[in-house]
Amino acid sequence: MKYCFSSWQRAFSAVGTSGSAGLLLWGCTQLPAETRPSAYAAQRLQATVQTDTSGYETAPPRDPNGIGTYYMGRQIAHVMGHEGASWLERTGRRQEEGTDLLVKELKLKPTDVVADIGAGTGFFSFQLAKKVPKGEVLAVDIQPEMITSLQANKRTLKVTNVRPVLGTTTNPALPADSVDLVLIVDAYHEFDHPREMGRAIRRALKPGTGRLALVEYRAEDANVPIKRIHKMSVEQARKEMAAVGLEFIETVETLPQQHLLLFRRK
């Protein structure tokens, strides 16, 4: 989840242009949630999971904010580190992203089972929980530190229908045919193995009715103040989802800076 808004530029304006904070001053050169190299880089490189490499290409990074892997022509961005967790809960996020409108656009039913993949600290998970009082929110993240934060927030908020789930870079650890909606907000473009994750997400969706809500910053809009590698176009998103058997439903363009793309399991 990568941002570059004037509030951050103001916050760091007194620091100067040296050091990691200074890099924030000029157009998202470095973002608070990024870790470069990733805190999990060694783990990712050492992964022994058998993966389907179709669509992947290894090449020198065209963008320093990305890894040296490309999927269907798109360079994969560095994973968000838990060090930037406070950014997820920042003041002003609701207004900047229109998060209340996003939750409304999902049109959830009280009994729905929702998976929030890349849940982080649970910013969306706990909002979704209010919309599914008779259902459940599976808050998935690959970092144990984020799972710890989710558990702490769950206790503080006294929410009973959010279940933290530790996934991997290839599998969100969701039961097959069990989820009404998967929500991924500003995280898909960081997936190390988007094809494997996409197939696992498809398996988790309920046949015929299960939906994926993919939220990414609009690559088509140069006015969205974020680096290109942290954006996705509708065309690219549709191409990648089609490759794993997810059928396009519609694009909702009511959010201030992001696409909301809806897909379903064929």
N, C-alpha and C positions, 0 to 999 in steps of 0.2 A: 504494500500500500504506500504509494509514493506521492508526495505532494511538494509544491513549491509556491507558497502563497506569500503575500506581502507581510503577513503577520510574522512569519519566520524570518523574513529579511530584516524587519525592524528589530526583532528580538536579538539578532546577531550583529546588528550594524555597528555596535561599539567594539566588536572583537577584532575587526581588521580583516585582511585577506590572507592571513597566514594561519595554518592549523586547520583541523577538520571543520571547525565551526565557520571559519571564514569562507570555506567552499560553498556554504549555503547561500552566499550573497548573490551569486550570479547564475540564475537560471537553472537551478536543480543540478549543479555539478555533483554534489553529494547530498543525500537526503537523510533525515534523521533516522529513518527506519532501515536504512541500508547497512549492510556489513560487507566490506570489501577488503580482503577476501572474507567470505562467509565464515561465521563461527562453526559452520557445519561442513566446510569445504572438504576437510579430510575424510569425514564420514561419507560424504557424497561420492568422493573419488574412489573410496574403498568398497562401495556397495557391490555386492556379489549377486544381486537379483538378476535373473534372466529377463532381459527386456527385448521388446520388439523394436528394432532400430529403424523400421520403415518411416521415412519422412525426416529422419535426423541427418544432420551433417555437422562434422567437427571442423572448425576453422578458427583462425585468430579472431578475437573479438573486434568487431567494427566499432563498438561502443564500449568504453571502459566500465560502464555500469551493467554490462552483460557478461555472461559466461561464454566460453568458446563453443557453445552448442547452439545449433540452429534447428528449428522445427518448421517444416513446410515454408522455408524462406525467412522465418522470423527468428531473430536472435532472442534467446531466453535471458531474462533479467536476473540479477542476483536476488537471492531470497531475502526476505525481510528478517532482520535479526531481532531477537527479543530485547536487545538493548534500546530499541526505539518504541517499546511498548507504551510509554507515556504519550507518544504522539497520537496513538489510536484513540485516546480518551481526551484529546485536547479540547479546550473551549473553542467554540465556533465551528466544530465539525458538522454539527447538525445543519447549520445554515449553509456552509460551503458546499456540502454534498447533497443537501435535500434529503437527509436520511429518513425523516418521517414520511416523506412522499414515497420514497423507495419501498418502505415496509408496506405502505398502503397499496402500492401498485402490485404487490405480490398476491393479493387477493386470497389470503390464507383462510382456511376453515378451522374452527376451534379444535377439531380432532386430528389435524394434520401432524405428520412426523416430518420435521425439517432438519436438514443437515447444513450447518454453517461451516463451510470448508475454508480453512485459513482464518479461523475464528479469532486468533490472537487473544486479547484480554476478554473477549465476549461482548464487545460494543454492540454488535447486532444480535448476538445470541439471546441476550436478556430482553431486548426489545421484542424479538420474535416470540419469546416464551409467553409474553402477555397476550399475543394473538392466538396462541394454541393452548389454552388452559387445560383442555382435555387431551392434548397431544404431547409431543416431546420435541426438544431441540437437541440434536447431537452436535456438539461444538468441537470440531475437528481441527487439530493443529499438529505439526510435525515436531515442534520444539517442546521438550519437557518443561522448560521455564514458563512457556505460555500456558501449558496445562495447569501448572501450579497457580498462576495468576487467575485462571478461570475458576479453579476450585475455591480460591480465597474470595473472589467476587461472588461466587454462588453462596458461600456462607454469609457474607456481609449482607447481601440482598435478600437472603432467605428464599431463594427460588428453588423449587423442587423439581421442575420439569426441564432442566438443562443438564445434559450429561456430557462432561468432557471426554473426548476420545483422542488418544494419541495415535496418529496415523504415520505413514511413511511417505517417502517421495514418489512411490509407485502405487500406493494403496491407501485410501482414506479409512479403511477398516470399518466399512459399513455393511450390514447384513444385506444379502441379495433380496431384491423385490420388496423392499421395506419402506422406502422413503417417498413421500409425496412431493417434496420440493428440495432441491439442492441449491443453496445460495453461495456464490463465490464473488466476493467484492474485492476488486483490485489485487487479486492474488494469482489468478490463473496464469498471467504472463510470466510469473516467476517459477512455475512448476518445472522441475528438472526433467520430468518424464510426462509431458502433457498427453501423449497418446495412451500410455498405460493408465494414467489417472482418469482420463476420459472414459476409457473402457470400464474401469472399476465403478465410476459414477453411473454409467449407463446400467450396469448390472444391479446397482443399488436402487435405482428408480423403480417404482411400481409399474408393471407393464400396462401400457395404454393410457395411464393417467399421470404418471410421474413426470415432473418438469424440472428443468435446470434453468435457473436465473443467473445469467452471467453479467456482471457489472464491471466495465472497464472504461477508463478515460478515452474520450473520442479522438482517435488519431486523425480524423478528417478535419478537426477544428484546431487551427494554429493558435487560436486565442486561449485555448486551455493551457494554463501555465505549468506545464510538466514536461519532462523530457520525453522524446519520441519513443524510447524503448519501454516506457511505462504506460504507453497507450496501445489500444488495438482498434483496428477498423472493423466495421461490420462485415466487410468482405472476408477479412482474414479469420475472424471468429467463426463465421458460417462455414468456411472451408475446413477449419480444424474440427469443428463439432460434427460435420458431415462424415469426416474420416473415421469417426468412432461410432457411427450409427445413431446420431442424435438429429432429429428432424426440427428444422426451424419453424417457429410459430410466428413470432413477431418481434419487432424492435420498438421499445417504448422510449421516446425522446423527451420526457418531461423533466428529467433531472438537469441540474444546472450545468454539469460538465461531463457526465458519463452516459454511455449507452447502457440501457437495460435490455439485454437480449434474452428471449425466452425460447427454449427448446424442449422437446419431449422425446421420450423413448419410443422408437418406432414399434 
